[in-house]
Amino acid sequence: MSISFVVALAGTVLAAAGTGLAIRLCARQPRTDMVAWVIALAGLTVALAAQAAGYRRGFVPTTFRATALGGALIAPLSLAWGMTELAARGLVARFAGRLALAGLFVVVGVILATDVLSSQPFGQAWPAARNHFEPLSLGLLGLVAVVVVVTILAALLSAGLRSRHDPAWGPALAAVGLAGVAALATQGLQARLPADAAYPALTAVAAVAAAPLRRPVRRHRRPPGHRELAPGRTRGLSRRPRRAGHRGLRPALPAERVRGSRA
């Protein structure tokens, strides 16, 4: 029993437990960012389970593709989607993020699942993507990495600037930070690491970082109808000129008006 198998098996148990709790909380309080975290944890669970099977009995095309799809595509793009839902400014930006990430996921997912693999045989060692995928698939994985990194930077910048002016954005900034750590950990699967055990360890780190995201994070929103008031103004009160008879002011009597006109 190798260390890589033990690490992958332990990570699978942790990721599966986190996925189950996230599904339960999402069913109680459904939110788009919660759905993204559930999908990310599910992808990491699939990737870790495939790694455990590969380290135990040897990798095959099925476990290799499951590792690549779950750890290098589903998890990072779902984390990027969750960060977009939390940090994007306005409905239009969130919708654009959903559309772009969904389109990228469909295109890359279809190609990774159907692309012809190289003739290099598999074994119980880590199957590097560069040794089995064709150049098109490798280029798409590189595109996914670029999109994920750009999304992390943009989300951190947006949430960080808002949290400086509004402390209510603190929890959203923390969630974006955890999601960024998890997404960067998944990108380490494409690098050359010194030991095979480092790959399931990185995947497990991504699952551990994404696990606290199952708790719903409420973004600070202004109440409907909120308008900025000019300095010195009070909400709900308007300054109107005082009229005669208001607050004890007695209106002039007709006789007084006549004397005033004669004078």
Secondary structure, 3 states (H helix, E strand, C coil): CCHHHHHHHHHHHHHHHHHHHHHHHHHHCCCHHHHHHHHHHHHHHHHHHHHHHHHHHCCCHHHHHHHHHHHHHHHHHHHHHHHHHHHCCHHHHHHHHHHHHHHHHHHHHHHHHHCCCCCCCCCCCCCCHHHHCCHHHHHHHHHHHHHHHHHHHHHHHHHHHHHHHCHHHHHHHHHHHHHHHHHHHHHHHHCCCCCCCHHHHHHHHHHHHHHHHHCCCCCCCCCCCCCCCCCCCCCCCCCCCCCCCHHHCCCCCHHHHHHHHHC
